[in-house]
Amino acid sequence: MPELPEVETTVRGLRKVLEGRRLTRVTPRRADLRRAIPQDLGQRLTGARVTALGRRAKYGLIDTDRGDTLIFHLGMSGRWRIDPQDIGKHDHLLIETDDDHRLSLNDPRRFGSLDLLRTEHVATWPTFAAIGPEPLGSEVTGKWLKSRFEGRTAAVKLLLLDQRIVAGLGNIYVCESLFRAGIDPRKPAGKVSRRKLDALAESIPAVLIDAIAAGGSSLRDFAAPDGELGYFSENFDVYGREGETCPCGGKIGRIVQGGRSTFFCPACQ
């Protein structure tokens, strides 16, 4: 599933061709993805000018001068394509611009979503109102994590995946962040020291920034809108490296937590 760096990479790619452009035609090619596509989406977006693009957690945001915001989620297999040579059965939304670009939202497994909200209601949309702060912002500090983890017996890895605590963190980057901070993913969150939480508050954005700079991780078929694959997967410290040697000399292990694989080094975490 595309995680925060992949969505951020996608938004930056779309910004190059959409920001400031008028949408001459917007055509949904099916009625639903993971859930129904708004019936008036094409009508409301056709003729609008894109004023800004952004991201909240793992969702991309496209604002228009009509006061509407298109919110997209890439699900497990979704990606935007810019000027595709052919339009296939998995291209579920087409956008044409006033400078003759054509974009398609391609989603073979159809686990993504498209929502259209009035821009002033985006922040209070129930999905966004229920999630925590952005990990790339200034709110997630060691002190703040301490307050959220206080008294919690659940494993720190599982709480970091809870979107109500920190928005947008997924399995890959939580594993990598815990490794850099030297924290055992199995440790009860409430027992992680403040010193370790300070390190974690620094490692989370550092890992994400490194991944964004590398264009995300090319797991399965993820690619940016221009077709470029992400290469951060070549720099994983622990993820997917079970049995390999850690720089500390230990062996990287894998366990299952909450139904997901956790990669870590028992020797230095």
C-alpha positions as CSV (number, residue, x, y, z in Angstrom):
1,M,0.0,0.0,0.0
2,P,1.4,3.5,-0.9
3,E,2.4,5.2,2.4
4,L,2.9,8.8,3.2
5,P,6.2,9.3,1.2
6,E,4.5,7.7,-1.9
7,V,1.5,10.0,-1.6
8,E,3.7,13.1,-1.1
9,T,5.7,12.1,-4.1
10,T,2.5,11.7,-6.1
11,V,1.2,15.1,-5.0
12,R,4.4,16.8,-6.0
13,G,4.3,15.1,-9.4
14,L,0.7,16.2,-10.0
15,R,1.5,19.7,-8.9
16,K,3.8,20.2,-11.9
17,V,1.0,19.6,-14.4
18,L,-2.2,20.6,-12.5
19,E,-1.5,23.7,-10.4
20,G,-3.0,26.8,-12.0
21,R,-4.5,24.8,-14.9
22,R,-8.1,24.7,-15.9
23,L,-9.7,21.3,-16.0
24,T,-11.4,21.1,-19.4
25,R,-12.9,17.7,-18.9
26,V,-13.2,15.4,-15.8
27,T,-14.7,12.0,-16.5
28,P,-15.3,9.2,-14.0
29,R,-15.3,5.9,-15.9
30,R,-17.1,3.9,-13.2
31,A,-19.5,4.6,-10.4
32,D,-17.3,3.4,-7.5
33,L,-13.9,2.4,-6.2
34,R,-13.8,1.3,-2.6
35,R,-16.9,3.3,-2.1
36,A,-19.2,5.3,-4.4
37,I,-17.7,8.1,-6.4
38,P,-19.8,11.3,-6.0
39,Q,-22.3,11.4,-8.9
40,D,-21.7,15.1,-9.6
41,L,-17.9,14.9,-9.5
42,G,-17.4,15.4,-13.2
43,Q,-19.8,18.3,-13.4
44,R,-18.4,20.1,-10.5
45,L,-14.8,19.8,-11.5
46,T,-15.1,20.3,-15.3
47,G,-14.2,23.9,-16.0
48,A,-12.7,24.6,-12.6
49,R,-9.1,25.9,-12.1
50,V,-6.8,24.0,-9.8
51,T,-5.5,26.4,-7.1
52,A,-3.5,24.2,-4.9
53,L,-2.4,20.6,-4.2
54,G,-1.6,19.1,-0.8
55,R,-1.7,16.0,1.4
56,R,-3.2,15.0,4.7
57,A,-2.0,11.7,6.1
58,K,-2.2,9.2,3.1
59,Y,-4.7,11.3,1.2
60,G,-4.0,13.7,-1.7
61,L,-5.9,17.0,-1.9
62,I,-6.7,19.0,-5.1
63,D,-8.3,22.4,-4.5
64,T,-10.2,24.4,-7.1
65,D,-11.3,27.9,-7.6
66,R,-14.9,26.8,-7.1
67,G,-14.3,26.0,-3.5
68,D,-14.2,22.3,-4.0
69,T,-11.5,19.9,-2.9
70,L,-11.0,16.5,-4.6
71,I,-9.7,14.0,-2.0
72,F,-8.0,10.9,-3.4
73,H,-6.7,7.8,-1.7
74,L,-4.5,5.4,-3.7
75,G,-5.6,2.3,-1.8
76,M,-3.3,-0.7,-2.4
77,S,-2.6,-0.4,-6.1
78,G,-3.6,3.1,-7.2
79,R,-1.4,5.6,-9.0
80,W,-1.8,8.6,-11.3
81,R,-0.5,8.5,-14.8
82,I,0.4,11.6,-16.8
83,D,-0.3,11.5,-20.5
84,P,-0.7,7.7,-20.7
85,Q,-0.4,6.3,-24.2
86,D,-3.4,4.1,-23.8
87,I,-6.4,4.2,-21.5
88,G,-7.3,0.8,-20.1
89,K,-10.0,-0.8,-18.0
90,H,-8.2,0.1,-14.8
91,D,-8.1,3.9,-15.6
92,H,-11.1,4.9,-13.5
93,L,-10.9,8.7,-13.6
94,L,-9.7,10.9,-16.5
95,I,-8.7,14.6,-16.2
96,E,-7.9,16.8,-19.2
97,T,-6.3,20.2,-18.8
98,D,-6.3,23.4,-20.8
99,D,-2.7,22.9,-21.9
100,D,-3.5,19.5,-23.4
101,H,-2.3,17.2,-20.6
102,R,-4.4,14.1,-19.8
103,L,-4.2,12.4,-16.4
104,S,-5.7,9.1,-15.3
105,L,-6.2,7.5,-11.9
106,N,-5.3,3.9,-12.4
107,D,-6.3,1.4,-9.7
108,P,-6.4,-2.3,-10.7
109,R,-7.7,-3.5,-7.3
110,R,-10.1,-0.6,-6.7
111,F,-9.2,-0.2,-3.1
112,G,-8.7,3.6,-3.5
113,S,-11.3,6.3,-3.1
114,L,-12.4,9.6,-4.5
115,D,-14.4,12.2,-2.5
116,L,-15.4,15.7,-3.3
117,L,-15.9,18.2,-0.4
118,R,-16.4,21.9,0.0
119,T,-12.9,23.2,0.8
120,E,-14.0,24.8,4.1
121,H,-15.3,21.4,5.3
122,V,-12.1,19.4,4.6
123,A,-10.5,19.9,8.0
124,T,-13.7,18.7,9.8
125,W,-14.4,15.8,7.4
126,P,-14.9,12.9,9.8
127,T,-12.0,10.9,8.4
128,F,-9.6,13.8,9.0
129,A,-11.1,15.0,12.3
130,A,-10.4,11.5,13.8
131,I,-6.7,11.3,13.0
132,G,-3.7,12.7,14.7
133,P,-1.1,15.4,13.7
134,E,1.1,15.1,10.7
135,P,4.5,13.5,11.4
136,L,6.3,16.1,9.3
137,G,5.0,18.9,11.4
138,S,6.2,20.4,14.7
139,E,3.6,18.8,17.0
140,V,5.0,15.3,17.2
141,T,7.7,15.7,19.9
142,G,9.1,13.4,22.5
143,K,7.0,15.2,25.1
144,W,3.9,14.8,23.0
145,L,4.5,11.1,22.4
146,K,5.0,10.6,26.1
147,S,1.6,12.1,26.8
148,R,-0.1,9.9,24.3
149,F,1.7,6.7,25.4
150,E,1.3,7.3,29.1
151,G,0.0,4.1,30.8
152,R,-0.4,2.3,27.5
153,T,0.5,-1.4,27.5
154,A,0.2,-2.0,23.8
155,A,3.4,-2.4,21.8
156,V,4.9,0.8,20.7
157,K,5.0,-0.4,17.1
158,L,1.2,-1.0,17.1
159,L,0.4,2.4,18.6
160,L,2.5,4.2,16.0
161,L,0.3,2.5,13.4
162,D,-2.8,3.9,15.1
163,Q,-3.8,6.9,12.9
164,R,-5.5,8.6,15.8
165,I,-2.0,9.1,17.4
166,V,0.1,10.1,14.4
167,A,-1.5,10.5,10.9
168,G,0.0,8.8,7.9
169,L,2.5,6.4,9.4
170,G,2.5,2.9,7.8
171,N,4.3,-0.3,8.5
172,I,7.5,0.3,6.5
173,Y,8.4,3.6,7.9
174,V,7.4,2.7,11.5
175,C,9.9,-0.2,11.3
176,E,12.6,2.1,10.0
177,S,11.9,4.8,12.5
178,L,12.0,2.5,15.5
179,F,15.3,1.1,14.3
180,R,16.9,4.5,14.0
181,A,15.7,5.4,17.5
182,G,16.9,2.1,18.9
183,I,13.5,1.1,20.3
184,D,12.3,-2.5,20.5
185,P,9.0,-2.6,18.6
186,R,7.6,-5.1,21.2
187,K,8.1,-2.8,24.2
188,P,4.9,-1.5,25.8
189,A,4.5,2.1,24.7
190,G,4.1,3.5,28.2
191,K,7.4,2.1,29.2
192,V,9.5,3.7,26.5
193,S,11.8,6.3,28.1
194,R,11.5,10.0,27.4
195,R,15.1,9.9,25.9
196,K,14.0,7.2,23.5
197,L,10.9,9.1,22.6
198,D,12.9,12.2,21.9
199,A,15.0,10.1,19.5
200,L,11.8,8.6,17.9
201,A,10.4,12.1,17.4
202,E,13.5,12.9,15.4
203,S,13.8,9.7,13.5
204,I,10.2,9.6,12.2
205,P,10.4,12.8,10.1
206,A,14.0,12.0,9.1
207,V,13.0,8.6,7.7
208,L,10.0,10.2,5.8
209,I,12.1,13.0,4.4
210,D,14.7,10.5,3.2
211,A,12.0,8.4,1.6
212,I,10.4,11.4,-0.1
213,A,13.8,12.5,-1.5
214,A,14.2,9.0,-3.0
215,G,10.8,9.1,-4.5
216,G,9.2,6.6,-2.2
217,S,9.6,2.9,-2.1
218,S,9.1,0.8,-5.3
219,L,7.3,-2.0,-3.5
220,R,5.1,-4.0,-6.0
221,D,4.1,-1.5,-8.7
222,F,4.3,1.9,-7.1
223,A,5.5,4.6,-9.4
224,A,5.2,8.4,-9.4
225,P,2.9,10.1,-11.9
226,D,5.7,10.5,-14.3
227,G,6.4,6.8,-14.2
228,E,9.6,6.9,-12.1
229,L,10.0,4.3,-9.5
230,G,10.9,5.1,-5.9
231,Y,14.3,3.9,-4.7
232,F,14.1,4.3,-0.9
233,S,13.7,0.5,-0.7
234,E,17.3,0.2,-1.6
235,N,18.2,2.0,1.6
236,F,16.0,0.1,4.1
237,D,17.9,-0.5,7.3
238,V,15.6,-3.4,8.5
239,Y,12.4,-3.7,6.5
240,G,12.4,-6.8,4.4
241,R,15.9,-7.8,5.5
242,E,15.2,-10.8,7.8
243,G,18.3,-12.8,8.4
244,E,20.7,-10.2,7.1
245,T,23.4,-8.7,9.3
246,C,22.8,-5.4,11.1
247,P,25.6,-2.8,11.2
248,C,25.8,-3.6,14.9
249,G,26.6,-7.2,14.1
250,G,23.3,-8.6,15.1
251,K,20.8,-10.5,12.8
252,I,17.7,-8.7,11.6
253,G,14.6,-10.6,12.7
254,R,10.9,-10.6,11.8
255,I,7.9,-11.0,14.0
256,V,4.2,-10.5,13.3
257,Q,2.4,-7.8,15.2
258,G,-1.3,-6.9,14.5
259,G,-1.2,-9.1,11.5
260,R,1.8,-7.3,9.9
261,S,5.4,-8.1,9.7
262,T,7.8,-6.2,12.0
263,F,11.5,-6.1,11.0
264,F,14.0,-5.2,13.7
265,C,17.4,-6.0,15.2
266,P,17.1,-7.7,18.6
267,A,20.7,-6.8,19.3
268,C,20.5,-3.0,19.1
269,Q,16.8,-2.2,19.6
